[in-house]
């Protein structure tokens, strides 16, 4: 599964610049021009990180972030606020209070932003791998329990038990090799 970054800015040229900054990272950039569109994307896609313009018409970044953090499915997605406004400690504090992991004012060093995004992509990838491994372990435990149940019947059915284990072995590609 490929990590995705949600880029939210009302100015197309800023989105193009962000896409260029992220180019070469193992991430699919999804760009939208409003907070409303961002919330729609979050309904059916998972994201490793959100780069969110703080100052947008209609629904600003702070309101968008508030909605994101209120949803169980999206509350743990890291948000990095980006703003063209001069640094304002009150606005930065507001962003952090909502749950942002960073608040960056423009102009910013693109390599710093790229490095921060890379960290969140790596964390998302590792989490996805751990989740997949946990699901495989759960499936393996269930198969072992089914096989044991088949062996506990009268008469025991070792052929069916072996078939259950063999089938599970074929469907768990990330399992460690047998000893």
Number of C-alpha atoms within 10 A of each C-alpha: 6 13 20 19 22 22 23 29 27 18 13 13 10 15 21 12 12 20 17 13 17 20 13 9 14 14 19 17 21 17 21 21 18 23 27 16 13 22 16 12 16 15 11 7 11 15 23 24 26 23 24 28 28 28 17 19 12 10 14 18 24 24 16 21 26 16 16 22 19 12 12 8 12 18 15 16 19 20 25 25 24 22 22 13 13 9 13 10 10 9 15 19 13 14 23 17 12 18 20 24 14 15 22 18 17 12 11 12 11 15 11 11 17 16 13 14 23 18 13 20 22 15 14 20 17 12 12 15 14 12 12 14 16 12 13 18 15 12 15 19 13 15 20 17 15 16 20 17 13 19 17 12 10 7 8 13 15 15 11 14 20 16 13 20 17 12 12 18 14 9 12 16 11 12 13 7 6 4 3
